[in-house]
Amino acid sequence: MTPRDYFPHRGDRTFAVSHYDLVLGYDVASNHLRGKAALVAEAVVDLRVLRLDLSGLRVTKVTIDGAAVAFTTRPQHLVVRPRRPLKAGVAFRLVVTYGGQPRPVPDGDDECGWEELHDGVLVAGQTNGAPSWFPCNDRPDDKATFRMELTAPNDYHVVANGICTGRYRSASRTTWVYEQHEPMSTYLATVQIGRYVERQVAGSPVPMTAVLPDRLTRRYDEAFGRQPEMMAFFSRLFGPYPFAAYTVVITEDALEIPLEAQGMSTFGSNFLTSDWGNVRLVAHELSHQWFGNAV
C-alpha cells in the first residue's frame, strides 16, 4: 500500500516541495502561534489550483513568487488559486502567513501534532500531525530540507530538527534558528519548547545532546547512559549514522510513549529509570534513525 491509500485526503501529487522556511513566534501562556511559511516547490503538472494541508489555523495572506493570490480555507486544507497556471517543471515560491492556537490533528482514535504540556510544547507529528502547525504537502515521500526560526519567551529552551545555527536574545524573547539539511518528511518535523537545560553527551561517535529540566539531569544516566554505546553499535551494524547529530528531549511531563523524529527523540520523565523496558525503548527510538527516518 502507498501513503495515499492510508491517508487519501492528505498530500498532493501535483506538486513537490524541496524546502520549507518556517518563521514562527509562540506565546506559551496563551498557546498562540504566529507563522510565515515559505515553500520552494515545483509543479509536476500544469496547475490552476493547488492544495496544502493545514489544520485549524487562520490564514491571512498567500503569495506566489511575491504576488498575492486568492485562497480559501477548509477544516483540513488551504486551497490556493494562482493568478495564472503554474507550468509543469517550473519552480515557484509560495508564502503563507497564518496564526492561531494550534491543536493536535485527529488520527483515528488518537491525536497527533502540536501538543501543549504543563509548561511548554511538544510536537509528535506521526502520522499526520504536521498540518497542526505549518502548511505543507503532507506526503511522507515528498521530502524537503527545512529551516526553522522560532521566537519564544527567554526562559524557555527551543529545540527543532537539525543543527542550531543561530540564537538571538532580546529583552524578553529569544529567537532560535535550526537547519535540517538532510531531506525530511513533514511528519518528522518537530519543535520542542520547555524550561530545559542542554547537556552534551560525551563518548558518542556522533554529536549527541540531551535536553531536559535541570532537576532531572542527575537521573539522566539511569536510562540514557548507554546511548553512546548504542550509537556505536548501530553504526557498525547498520552503517554510518544518517544525520549530523542526535538529540534526546526529556519532558517534565510523564508521557504515554516515547517518539522519534528526524535526528531527535522525545521521552517523558517517567522513562528516567534503569528498568530494562525503558532502556530498550531508548535503543528502539535511536534505531528508527536508520529504519524509518532515513528511508
SVG drawing of the C-alpha trace seen along z (x, -y; Angstrom):
<svg xmlns="http://www.w3.org/2000/svg" viewBox="-14 -44 48 49">
<polyline fill="none" stroke="black" stroke-width="0.4" points="0.0,0.0 1.1,-3.6 0.7,-6.6 -2.1,-7.7 -4.0,-4.5 -3.7,-5.1 -4.4,-8.9 -6.4,-9.6 -7.1,-13.2 -3.5,-14.1 -0.9,-15.4 -1.0,-16.5 0.9,-14.7 0.6,-17.6 3.5,-19.5 6.6,-18.7 8.3,-20.8 12.1,-21.0 12.4,-23.4 10.4,-24.8 11.4,-28.0 9.3,-28.5 9.4,-31.7 7.4,-31.3 6.6,-33.2 5.0,-31.5 3.5,-32.6 3.5,-29.7 0.9,-31.1 -1.8,-31.7 -0.8,-28.9 -0.7,-31.4 1.4,-30.7 2.2,-33.3 3.8,-31.9 5.1,-32.7 5.9,-29.5 7.9,-29.9 7.8,-26.8 10.1,-26.3 8.2,-23.9 7.8,-22.7 4.7,-21.9 4.5,-18.3 1.6,-19.1 0.2,-22.4 -1.6,-23.7 -4.6,-26.0 -5.3,-25.1 -3.0,-23.6 -3.9,-22.2 -1.9,-22.4 -2.5,-20.5 -3.3,-22.9 -5.5,-22.2 -7.3,-24.7 -5.1,-27.8 -6.2,-31.1 -4.5,-32.2 -4.3,-35.9 -2.2,-36.1 -0.8,-33.9 1.7,-34.9 3.3,-33.0 6.6,-34.5 5.8,-37.7 2.3,-38.3 -0.8,-38.0 -3.1,-35.2 -6.6,-34.1 -7.1,-31.3 -9.8,-29.5 -9.5,-27.6 -11.3,-24.3 -11.1,-22.4 -8.0,-20.5 -6.8,-22.3 -5.7,-25.5 -6.7,-25.8 -4.6,-28.3 -5.6,-29.7 -2.6,-31.1 -3.3,-34.1 -2.1,-32.1 -1.4,-28.4 1.8,-27.1 3.7,-25.3 4.9,-21.7 8.6,-21.5 8.8,-25.2 9.7,-26.1 7.8,-28.6 7.9,-30.1 4.7,-30.1 4.5,-32.1 1.7,-31.6 1.1,-34.0 -1.0,-32.4 -1.7,-32.1 -3.9,-30.9 -4.0,-28.3 -2.6,-25.1 -4.3,-21.8 -3.5,-18.2 -4.9,-16.6 -7.3,-13.6 -5.6,-10.4 -8.2,-7.6 -8.8,-7.1 -5.9,-9.2 -4.4,-12.7 -1.0,-13.9 0.9,-17.0 1.2,-20.2 0.5,-19.3 0.6,-21.6 2.5,-20.3 2.0,-21.5 4.6,-24.2 5.7,-24.0 5.1,-22.2 6.0,-19.1 5.3,-18.2 4.7,-14.5 3.9,-14.5 3.4,-10.8 1.4,-10.1 -0.4,-13.1 0.3,-15.9 2.4,-18.2 -0.6,-20.4 -1.3,-21.2 1.5,-23.8 2.5,-24.6 1.1,-24.4 2.7,-21.6 2.4,-18.9 1.9,-16.2 3.2,-13.2 6.0,-11.1 7.6,-10.6 7.8,-14.3 10.9,-15.0 12.4,-18.5 15.1,-20.5 14.0,-22.7 15.0,-26.0 13.0,-26.7 13.2,-30.0 11.1,-30.2 10.9,-33.1 9.7,-32.3 10.0,-33.8 13.5,-33.9 13.0,-31.4 12.2,-28.6 14.6,-26.4 13.6,-25.6 14.7,-22.5 13.9,-21.6 15.3,-19.2 18.8,-19.7 21.6,-21.9 21.2,-25.1 22.7,-27.8 21.6,-30.9 20.3,-32.1 19.4,-35.8 18.2,-37.1 16.3,-40.3 14.9,-41.8 12.1,-39.3 12.3,-36.8 14.9,-34.6 14.9,-33.6 16.3,-30.1 17.3,-29.0 17.6,-25.4 18.6,-24.0 17.9,-20.5 20.0,-19.9 19.1,-16.2 15.7,-16.0 12.9,-15.2 9.3,-14.0 6.8,-16.5 5.6,-14.2 9.1,-14.0 9.4,-17.8 9.2,-18.8 9.6,-21.6 10.1,-21.1 9.7,-24.0 10.3,-23.8 12.2,-25.1 15.2,-22.9 18.9,-22.8 21.2,-21.4 23.8,-18.7 26.4,-17.5 26.8,-13.7 30.4,-12.5 31.7,-9.3 29.4,-9.2 30.9,-8.8 28.2,-11.2 27.4,-14.6 24.8,-13.8 22.8,-16.2 20.4,-15.8 17.8,-18.5 15.8,-18.2 14.7,-20.0 17.6,-20.9 16.2,-18.9 16.2,-15.7 19.8,-15.8 21.1,-13.7 18.8,-10.8 19.7,-11.0 22.3,-8.2 19.9,-5.7 18.1,-5.1 20.2,-7.0 23.8,-6.4 24.4,-3.7 23.3,-5.8 26.9,-6.3 27.4,-2.6 24.1,-2.1 25.1,-4.6 28.5,-3.0 26.9,0.5 24.1,-0.6 26.6,-2.4 28.7,0.8 25.6,2.9 23.5,0.6 26.1,-1.7 27.0,-5.3 24.5,-7.4 22.5,-9.2 22.3,-12.7 24.6,-15.3 23.7,-14.9 21.2,-13.2 19.2,-14.9 17.1,-13.4 14.4,-15.6 13.0,-14.6 9.9,-16.5 8.9,-17.4 5.6,-15.7 5.1,-12.0 4.3,-10.7 2.5,-7.5 5.1,-6.6 8.4,-8.0 8.5,-9.1 11.3,-9.7 11.6,-12.5 14.4,-13.0 17.6,-13.4 15.7,-13.5 13.6,-11.5 11.3,-12.7 10.7,-10.9 8.6,-11.7 10.2,-12.0 8.6,-8.6 11.2,-6.9 14.1,-8.0 14.7,-4.7 17.2,-1.8 14.3,0.7 15.1,2.8 11.8,1.9 12.8,-1.8 16.4,-1.2 15.1,1.0 12.9,-1.9 16.0,-4.3 17.6,-1.9 14.4,-1.4 13.9,-5.1 17.5,-5.6 17.3,-2.7 14.5,-4.5 17.0,-7.0 18.1,-4.2 14.8,-2.4 12.1,-4.9 13.6,-8.3 16.4,-7.6 14.2,-5.7"/>
</svg>
